[in-house]
């Protein structure tokens, strides 16, 4: 007798009924001094849904004259030059900076907490002898597309799998954008993670669908004065595309410096999105309930009334097209960072 095939939706229903959620803490790591790396091993137990990264401690900053450097809403996250989730040291579904990850976190439900309850420190004080300023922040690193629809789960309970979170801490001056004349060190900075996992159901028909991975990455492109057309990576399914425009010194470009509509073009001819910078920022404010930082614009393809909770209607499957490009005019030279959240279906075999 043939075994009846179970749909992914039915598996999700069965899984929800027969699993249990777990929170588990990592060991606490401590750093002092300047730039350095920290690696945190993820326990090989259960099914991994996500990681919450908590960093807290002090930054001691010196400058020839006493002062205070105000931080932008997302600047504290700049201390993380790179966040990389490694699978067996040869595949990384997450490889992104702390600043870029904080921007993605802002597009989740309750995204305003990224610049509110989830971080402290509005400024870094300095003096000739050094001033110690306390800080803290948390970043959410969910592997699933949201906390309701658990596509993207990873089986951690696998003897052949080694999963590590690799954190590249920049020089602490990065949080004040490497301000001239400032030197800084980390003081007793603690790094700890909470791992969210689910138990593995004993019934095979309740084992969840693990056929999709969520990918978070960024790419950087030079932009010129005048017309620009940037070809974006293809091959996966786009859920979010955040665009960060900066001049050559790293200062965010204003809406007036993007002097044309932004056009997101599929296959060179199909322009699904053609919108002015001012309008896109207003749309983003409507979608999220607050403004993104100056220079940041988002195509939220997973938004259908609630951030991150929409279905696949507006996703862009670039495996089915030959080209995805962004076209715009700029009055300033600089760089564009394209921050992407995408889905990668796993191919059996």
C-alpha positions in Angstrom: 0.0 0.0 0.0 1.5 3.4 -1.0 2.3 5.9 1.7 0.2 9.0 1.5 2.3 12.1 0.8 2.0 14.8 3.5 1.9 18.4 2.4 4.3 21.0 4.0 1.2 22.7 5.4 0.0 19.5 7.1 3.5 18.8 8.4 3.5 22.3 9.9 0.2 21.6 11.7 1.5 18.3 13.0 4.7 19.8 14.1 3.0 22.6 16.0 0.9 20.1 17.9 3.8 17.7 18.8 6.9 19.9 19.4 8.0 21.9 22.3 10.0 25.2 22.3 13.3 25.5 24.2 15.4 28.5 25.2 19.1 27.7 25.9 21.9 30.1 26.8 25.5 30.0 25.5 28.6 30.4 27.5 29.5 34.1 28.1 32.5 35.3 26.2 34.5 38.4 27.3 36.6 40.8 25.2 38.9 43.7 26.1 41.0 45.9 23.9 40.6 46.5 20.2 39.3 44.6 17.2 39.0 40.8 17.6 37.0 37.7 16.7 34.7 35.6 18.8 33.3 32.2 17.8 30.3 30.7 19.6 29.4 27.0 19.0 25.7 26.3 18.6 24.7 23.1 20.5 24.0 20.1 18.4 20.5 19.5 19.8 17.0 19.6 18.5 15.9 21.9 15.6 17.3 25.4 15.5 14.9 28.3 14.9 17.1 31.2 15.7 19.7 33.0 17.8 19.5 36.1 19.9 22.8 37.9 20.4 23.3 40.1 23.4 26.4 42.3 23.8 27.1 44.6 26.8 30.0 46.3 28.5 31.9 49.5 28.2 33.8 51.5 25.7 36.7 53.6 27.0 37.4 56.5 24.7 40.2 59.1 24.7 40.5 62.5 23.0 42.8 65.4 23.6 39.9 67.5 24.8 36.9 66.3 26.7 33.8 65.9 24.6 30.9 63.7 23.7 30.1 62.1 20.3 26.4 61.6 19.6 25.5 58.2 18.1 22.9 57.7 15.4 20.1 55.3 16.2 22.0 52.4 14.6 25.6 53.4 15.2 26.2 51.1 18.2 25.7 48.1 15.9 28.7 49.2 13.8 31.1 47.5 16.2 30.2 44.2 14.6 32.1 44.3 11.3 30.7 41.0 10.3 28.3 38.4 11.6 28.6 35.0 10.0 26.7 31.8 10.7 28.9 28.9 9.6 27.8 25.4 8.7 30.7 23.0 8.7 33.0 25.9 7.8 31.9 25.9 4.2 28.5 27.5 4.0 27.1 30.6 5.6 23.4 31.5 5.3 24.1 34.7 7.3 27.0 36.9 6.4 26.3 40.5 7.2 27.5 43.4 9.3 25.9 44.4 12.6 24.7 47.7 11.1 23.1 45.9 8.2 21.6 43.3 10.5 20.1 46.0 12.7 18.4 47.5 9.6 16.9 44.1 8.7 15.7 43.7 12.3 14.0 47.1 11.9 11.8 45.5 9.2 10.5 42.7 11.6 7.4 43.1 13.7 8.1 45.5 16.6 11.1 46.7 14.6 11.2 50.0 16.4 12.7 48.2 19.4 16.0 48.0 17.5 16.5 51.7 18.2 14.6 51.7 21.5 14.3 49.0 24.1 17.0 46.7 22.6 19.9 49.1 22.8 21.3 51.7 25.1 23.8 54.5 24.8 23.1 57.7 22.9 26.6 59.1 23.0 30.3 58.2 23.7 32.1 60.5 26.1 35.8 61.3 25.8 38.6 62.9 27.8 42.4 63.0 27.7 42.7 60.3 30.3 39.7 58.2 29.0 36.0 58.0 29.8 34.2 54.6 30.2 30.7 54.6 28.7 28.4 51.6 29.3 26.4 50.2 26.4 24.3 47.2 25.5 22.3 45.9 22.5 20.6 42.8 21.2 20.3 41.5 17.7 17.7 39.0 16.6 19.0 36.3 14.2 16.0 34.2 13.3 16.6 31.4 10.7 12.9 31.3 9.9 11.0 33.8 7.8 9.1 34.8 10.9 8.0 33.4 14.2 4.7 32.0 12.9 5.8 30.4 9.6 8.8 28.3 10.4 10.3 27.9 6.9 14.1 27.9 7.3 14.4 25.6 10.4 17.8 23.9 10.7 18.3 20.4 12.1 21.1 21.0 14.6 20.9 17.5 16.1 23.1 16.0 13.5 26.5 14.4 14.3 27.9 15.6 11.0 26.9 19.2 11.5 29.1 21.9 13.2 27.3 25.2 13.5 29.2 28.3 14.7 28.4 31.9 15.0 31.5 33.9 14.1 31.6 37.5 15.2 34.1 40.0 13.9 34.4 43.0 16.3 35.7 46.1 14.6 37.8 48.7 16.5 35.4 50.4 18.9 36.0 53.7 17.1 33.7 52.3 14.5 30.7 53.3 16.6 31.7 57.0 16.3 32.5 56.4 12.6 36.2 56.5 13.3 36.1 60.2 14.3 39.5 61.9 14.0 41.5 62.1 17.2 39.5 59.5 19.1 41.1 56.3 20.4 39.0 53.6 22.1 39.1 50.2 23.7 36.5 47.6 24.8 36.3 47.1 28.5 34.9 43.9 30.0 32.5 43.5 27.0 30.3 40.4 27.4 28.8 38.4 24.5 26.1 35.8 25.1 23.5 34.1 23.0 20.1 32.6 23.5 19.4 29.7 21.2 15.7 29.0 20.3 15.1 25.4 19.4 12.2 22.9 19.0 12.1 19.3 20.0 12.1 16.7 17.3 8.7 14.9 17.1 8.8 11.1 17.3 6.1 10.8 14.6 7.6 11.1 11.1 4.5 12.8 9.8 5.2 15.7 12.2 8.8 16.3 11.2 8.9 19.8 9.8 9.7 20.8 6.2 13.4 21.6 6.0 13.5 22.2 2.3 14.2 25.9 2.4 17.0 28.0 3.8 16.8 31.7 4.6 19.8 33.7 3.4 21.0 37.1 4.6 23.8 38.8 2.8 24.9 42.1 1.4 26.8 43.4 -1.7 28.5 46.7 -2.2 28.7 48.6 -5.5 30.3 51.8 -6.6 28.0 54.5 -7.9 28.8 57.4 -10.2 27.4 60.9 -10.8 24.7 60.5 -13.3 23.0 57.4 -14.6 23.6 54.1 -12.6 22.4 50.6 -13.3 23.4 47.9 -10.7 23.0 44.2 -11.4 21.9 42.4 -8.3 22.6 38.7 -7.5 20.2 36.2 -9.0 19.4 32.6 -8.3 17.3 32.9 -5.1 13.9 34.2 -4.0 13.9 37.8 -2.7 11.8 38.6 0.3 13.5 41.9 1.3 15.9 44.3 -0.5 17.3 47.2 1.5 19.3 49.9 -0.2 21.9 52.0 1.6 23.2 55.0 -0.4 26.4 56.7 0.8 28.9 59.2 -0.6 32.6 58.4 -0.9 33.2 59.5 2.8 30.4 57.2 4.1 27.9 60.0 4.6 24.3 58.9 3.8 22.9 60.4 0.6 19.7 62.5 1.0 16.6 61.9 -1.1 17.5 65.0 -3.1 20.8 63.4 -4.2 18.9 60.5 -5.8 17.7 62.6 -8.7 15.4 60.1 -10.5 12.9 57.4 -9.7 14.3 54.1 -8.5 13.5 51.4 -10.9 13.7 47.7 -10.0 13.9 45.9 -13.3 13.4 42.2 -14.2 14.9 40.8 -17.4 15.9 44.2 -18.6 12.4 45.2 -19.7 9.9 44.4 -16.9 9.9 47.3 -14.5 7.7 46.2 -11.6 8.8 49.0 -9.2 9.4 52.6 -10.4 9.1 55.0 -7.4 10.7 58.3 -6.3 13.0 58.2 -3.3 10.7 60.5 -1.2 7.7 58.3 -2.0 9.6 55.1 -1.1 10.6 56.5 2.2 7.0 57.4 3.0 5.9 53.9 1.9 8.5 52.4 4.3 7.3 54.6 7.1 3.7 53.5 6.4 4.8 49.8 6.4 7.0 50.0 9.5 5.5 52.8 11.6 8.8 54.8 11.7 11.4 56.2 9.4 14.4 54.3 8.3 17.8 56.1 8.6 18.7 58.7 6.0 20.0 57.0 2.8 18.1 53.7 3.5 15.2 52.5 1.3 13.4 49.2 1.4 11.5 47.0 -1.0 9.6 44.8 1.5 8.3 42.1 -0.7 7.0 40.2 2.4 4.8 43.0 3.6 1.0 42.5 3.3 -0.1 44.7 6.2 2.2 43.4 8.9 6.0 43.5 8.6 7.6 40.1 7.6 4.2 38.3 7.9 3.1 38.3 4.3 2.9 35.4 1.9 4.8 34.7 -1.2 2.6 36.8 -3.6 5.2 39.5 -4.2 8.4 37.5 -3.8 10.8 37.8 -6.7 12.1 34.4 -7.8 15.3 35.3 -9.6 16.0 31.6 -10.5 13.3 32.2 -13.1 14.7 35.3 -14.6 18.0 36.2 -16.3 18.6 39.6 -14.7 17.6 41.7 -11.7 18.8 45.3 -11.8 18.4 48.6 -10.0 18.4 51.8 -12.1 18.7 55.4 -10.7 20.5 58.7 -11.1 22.7 60.2 -8.5 24.2 63.7 -8.0 27.1 62.3 -5.9 29.6 59.5 -6.4 29.8 56.9 -3.6 28.6 53.4 -2.9 25.4 51.4 -2.7 25.0 48.5 -0.2 22.3 46.1 -1.2 21.1 44.1 1.8 19.1 41.0 0.9 16.9 38.5 2.7 16.3 35.6 0.3 15.1 32.1 0.3 17.1 29.2 -1.2 15.1 26.0 -1.8 17.3 22.9 -1.2 17.7 20.5 -4.0 17.3 16.9 -3.1 19.9 14.5 -4.3 
